[in-house]
Amino acid sequence: MKQDIDAALIERIKKFVLDKTGILLNDQKVSMILQKLNKQINEGVIKDLNHFYYNLTTNEKIFQEFINFLTVNETYFFREFEQLKAFAEVILPEVVEFKKKRGENRIKIWVAGCATGDEAYTISIILNEFLEDDIKFEIFASDIDTEALKIAESGIYELRNVRFVHHHYLNVYFDITKDGKFKIKDEIKKNVKFIYHNLVDFSKYFIFSKSDFVFCRNVLIYFGDEQRRKVIDKMYEILNCGGYLFLGHSESVGRLSDKFCVRRINDYFFYYKECDCGR
């Protein structure tokens, strides 16, 4: 039997999730959650919503399973291609030239909210194609969804994930498995390190310090405004001088932070950290 909705309890669940993860549960998400919970109540998995709330707030395994259920992993290789094109052809060469003048030969990238790893491997492909051999790079890719990270670690994808990959890149950087899936090759995989990370766990941002590029595309759209501001500020802090933050096409730091400088290339805005470093 469907349980009557306890509005106050729903608000407590929403606040707990917001405080723990930054994710703001909208009405659509709440409806999806209630549908799942009512099914569990009917099947005898949980007694009621109070029982679920208690488990959610006291049991790490239950909490992680719930977050895995909540997170959106709609991603694919070379998503928002024009932005990546500007990164590869305009921004990346500029940053590399700047680093060379300083006697540096290493690029560090953080892909925040990497989901199943499509974006991180895409960037690894781009850097493999566009960087000279004397420039080394490392990519840290993080997510809060443990199931998505397992797929990312495997590097094996369905056709839908690689549907926009140019046939040249598909032939060079992927192997086709016996069951018709696409496996990223080791030369691309070796440059990406996947890490479990909650974006509102600010104590762990030191892992990504001194990044030259941070990709956080289509992630913060699911966050509350206060959490967005805090995350954006921390990302600014860990960026190198002249480093760039990449957001999704529909996202902006406009009302969240005044620290970044803004640059427009074609239809995309790019946010970078300008400082007194002689650039």
VMD Tcl script that draws the C-alpha trace (Angstrom):
set ca {
  {0.00 0.00 0.00}
  {1.30 3.44 -0.86}
  {2.34 5.39 2.21}
  {1.04 8.90 2.83}
  {3.72 11.48 2.16}
  {5.27 12.99 5.29}
  {6.25 16.43 3.97}
  {8.42 17.26 6.99}
  {10.34 14.00 6.66}
  {10.87 14.59 2.94}
  {12.36 17.99 3.77}
  {14.70 16.36 6.29}
  {15.85 13.88 3.62}
  {16.39 16.71 1.15}
  {18.40 18.74 3.68}
  {20.52 15.75 4.63}
  {21.38 15.00 0.99}
  {22.07 18.69 0.28}
  {24.39 19.04 3.27}
  {26.23 15.78 2.57}
  {26.60 16.03 -1.21}
  {25.54 19.47 -2.43}
  {22.78 17.85 -4.52}
  {19.47 19.72 -4.45}
  {16.56 17.31 -4.82}
  {13.89 18.81 -7.06}
  {10.28 17.63 -7.28}
  {11.09 15.17 -10.06}
  {13.85 13.56 -7.99}
  {11.63 13.42 -4.91}
  {8.91 11.71 -6.93}
  {11.43 9.18 -8.22}
  {12.68 8.53 -4.68}
  {9.18 8.07 -3.29}
  {8.32 5.62 -6.05}
  {11.39 3.56 -5.18}
  {10.76 3.73 -1.43}
  {7.11 2.75 -1.76}
  {8.22 -0.27 -3.74}
  {10.65 -1.19 -0.97}
  {7.92 -0.73 1.65}
  {5.55 -2.98 -0.30}
  {8.28 -5.61 -0.63}
  {9.11 -5.44 3.07}
  {12.65 -4.14 2.53}
  {11.95 -1.16 4.79}
  {9.08 -0.52 7.21}
  {8.38 3.12 6.41}
  {10.02 6.43 5.49}
  {11.26 6.94 9.04}
  {13.05 3.61 8.81}
  {14.62 4.67 5.51}
  {15.72 8.04 6.93}
  {17.35 6.37 9.92}
  {19.25 3.96 7.65}
  {20.25 6.77 5.29}
  {21.77 8.86 8.07}
  {23.48 6.05 9.99}
  {24.53 3.44 7.44}
  {27.29 4.40 4.96}
  {26.45 1.51 2.64}
  {22.78 2.54 2.43}
  {23.81 6.16 1.90}
  {26.19 5.24 -0.95}
  {23.57 3.03 -2.65}
  {21.12 5.92 -2.45}
  {23.62 8.37 -3.96}
  {24.39 5.91 -6.75}
  {20.65 5.76 -7.44}
  {20.35 9.56 -7.46}
  {23.27 10.58 -9.65}
  {22.84 11.26 -13.35}
  {25.41 9.60 -15.59}
  {24.25 10.73 -19.03}
  {27.59 11.30 -20.70}
  {29.50 10.29 -23.80}
  {32.82 10.79 -25.53}
  {33.50 14.23 -27.06}
  {30.42 15.80 -25.49}
  {30.06 19.52 -26.33}
  {32.62 19.11 -29.10}
  {33.02 22.80 -29.97}
  {34.15 23.59 -26.44}
  {36.69 20.77 -26.57}
  {37.87 22.03 -29.96}
  {38.56 25.48 -28.50}
  {40.39 23.83 -25.61}
  {42.58 21.75 -27.92}
  {43.30 24.33 -30.61}
  {43.41 27.62 -28.70}
  {43.64 27.34 -24.92}
  {45.87 24.29 -24.52}
  {48.68 25.63 -26.78}
  {48.63 28.95 -24.91}
  {48.93 27.30 -21.50}
  {51.69 24.98 -22.72}
  {53.65 27.92 -24.14}
  {53.27 29.80 -20.87}
  {54.50 26.80 -18.87}
  {57.47 26.29 -21.20}
  {58.57 29.88 -20.58}
  {58.60 29.05 -16.87}
  {60.65 25.92 -17.48}
  {57.73 23.58 -16.76}
  {56.78 20.55 -18.83}
  {53.83 18.99 -16.99}
  {50.08 19.52 -17.32}
  {47.67 18.57 -14.53}
  {43.94 18.19 -15.13}
  {41.03 17.45 -12.81}
  {37.78 16.10 -14.24}
  {35.24 16.64 -11.45}
  {32.06 14.59 -11.57}
  {33.56 12.28 -14.18}
  {30.67 9.76 -14.09}
  {31.62 6.72 -16.20}
  {34.90 8.25 -17.37}
  {33.95 9.20 -20.94}
  {35.07 12.80 -20.52}
  {38.34 11.96 -18.75}
  {39.34 9.54 -21.51}
  {38.25 12.07 -24.14}
  {40.65 14.61 -22.65}
  {43.39 11.99 -22.49}
  {42.87 11.34 -26.24}
  {43.01 15.07 -26.99}
  {46.21 15.57 -25.03}
  {47.78 12.52 -26.64}
  {46.98 14.02 -30.05}
  {47.87 17.66 -29.42}
  {50.76 17.69 -26.94}
  {54.38 17.35 -27.96}
  {56.25 14.37 -26.55}
  {58.27 16.49 -24.13}
  {55.10 17.67 -22.34}
  {53.80 15.17 -19.78}
  {50.30 15.17 -18.36}
  {48.25 13.58 -15.62}
  {44.48 13.47 -15.29}
  {42.62 13.02 -12.03}
  {38.98 12.08 -12.48}
  {36.60 11.98 -9.53}
  {33.01 11.10 -8.79}
  {30.72 10.28 -5.88}
  {29.01 7.38 -7.69}
  {30.88 4.15 -6.95}
  {29.08 2.16 -9.66}
  {29.96 4.76 -12.30}
  {33.59 4.67 -11.19}
  {33.68 0.89 -11.70}
  {32.69 1.40 -15.35}
  {35.27 4.17 -15.67}
  {37.99 1.92 -14.28}
  {37.07 -0.84 -16.72}
  {37.23 1.53 -19.70}
  {34.64 -0.53 -21.59}
  {31.75 1.25 -23.29}
  {28.60 0.70 -25.30}
  {28.15 2.02 -28.82}
  {26.00 4.91 -27.56}
  {28.94 6.24 -25.53}
  {31.27 6.45 -28.54}
  {28.69 7.48 -31.15}
  {30.35 10.88 -31.70}
  {33.95 9.66 -31.74}
  {35.67 10.30 -35.07}
  {36.40 7.03 -36.86}
  {40.14 7.78 -36.77}
  {40.13 8.06 -32.97}
  {37.87 5.03 -32.71}
  {40.34 2.94 -34.70}
  {43.46 4.23 -32.96}
  {42.37 4.43 -29.34}
  {39.77 1.68 -28.89}
  {39.66 -2.10 -29.18}
  {36.40 -3.87 -29.95}
  {35.57 -6.65 -27.50}
  {34.07 -10.01 -28.43}
  {30.63 -8.82 -27.41}
  {30.83 -5.68 -29.56}
  {31.77 -3.15 -26.90}
  {34.53 -0.56 -27.10}
  {37.52 -0.76 -24.76}
  {39.85 2.20 -24.34}
  {43.48 1.32 -25.01}
  {46.08 1.32 -22.25}
  {48.06 4.21 -23.75}
  {45.05 6.46 -23.03}
  {43.95 4.70 -19.85}
  {47.33 4.92 -18.10}
  {47.17 8.72 -17.90}
  {43.88 8.80 -15.97}
  {43.58 8.16 -12.24}
  {40.04 7.68 -10.93}
  {39.25 8.78 -7.38}
  {36.15 8.60 -5.23}
  {35.40 12.16 -4.16}
  {32.45 14.09 -2.82}
  {32.65 17.63 -4.21}
  {31.54 19.16 -0.92}
  {34.32 17.36 0.95}
  {36.65 20.33 0.82}
  {39.30 18.64 2.95}
  {40.26 16.49 -0.07}
  {40.80 19.28 -2.57}
  {44.53 19.22 -1.91}
  {44.64 16.14 -4.20}
  {43.78 18.40 -7.13}
  {45.90 21.39 -6.15}
  {47.99 23.11 -8.81}
  {45.71 21.96 -11.62}
  {46.06 23.70 -14.97}
  {42.56 22.75 -16.07}
  {39.43 21.78 -14.16}
  {36.54 20.26 -16.09}
  {33.29 20.35 -14.14}
  {30.75 20.24 -16.92}
  {27.04 19.69 -16.27}
  {27.64 18.73 -12.64}
  {26.85 21.82 -10.57}
  {23.44 22.20 -12.23}
  {22.26 19.63 -9.69}
  {23.64 21.58 -6.70}
  {22.14 24.22 -4.46}
  {23.42 27.79 -4.92}
  {25.38 27.90 -1.67}
  {27.11 24.62 -2.49}
  {27.86 25.81 -6.02}
  {29.53 28.94 -4.67}
  {31.69 26.99 -2.25}
  {32.76 24.48 -4.90}
  {33.57 27.20 -7.44}
  {35.64 29.08 -4.85}
  {37.62 25.94 -3.97}
  {38.22 25.19 -7.64}
  {39.58 28.70 -8.07}
  {41.96 28.11 -5.16}
  {43.43 24.89 -6.54}
  {43.96 26.23 -10.07}
  {47.43 27.29 -11.17}
  {48.03 30.83 -12.34}
  {46.54 31.02 -15.83}
  {44.53 27.85 -15.26}
  {41.05 27.33 -16.70}
  {37.71 26.10 -15.37}
  {35.41 24.49 -17.93}
  {31.67 24.40 -17.25}
  {28.80 23.10 -19.36}
  {27.30 25.24 -22.12}
  {24.32 26.27 -19.99}
  {26.39 27.01 -16.87}
  {28.09 30.17 -15.68}
  {30.06 31.42 -12.68}
  {28.42 34.82 -13.17}
  {26.40 35.08 -9.96}
  {28.53 32.58 -8.04}
  {31.98 34.16 -8.10}
  {33.71 37.34 -9.21}
  {37.20 35.85 -8.93}
  {37.46 34.41 -12.44}
  {38.28 36.29 -15.60}
  {36.01 35.46 -18.52}
  {36.96 34.74 -22.10}
  {34.66 33.96 -25.01}
  {35.61 31.72 -27.91}
  {32.81 31.29 -30.43}
  {29.69 30.37 -28.43}
  {31.47 29.24 -25.27}
  {32.63 31.12 -22.21}
  {35.85 30.07 -20.51}
  {36.84 31.00 -16.97}
  {40.47 31.45 -15.99}
  {42.55 32.45 -12.99}
  {44.56 35.58 -13.60}
  {47.25 36.52 -11.10}
  {50.45 38.49 -10.82}
  {52.71 35.88 -12.32}
  {54.16 37.65 -15.33}
  {51.86 36.14 -17.89}
}
mol new
graphics top color blue
foreach p $ca { graphics top sphere $p radius 0.5 }
foreach p [lrange $ca 0 end-1] q [lrange $ca 1 end] { graphics top cylinder $p $q radius 0.2 }
display resetview
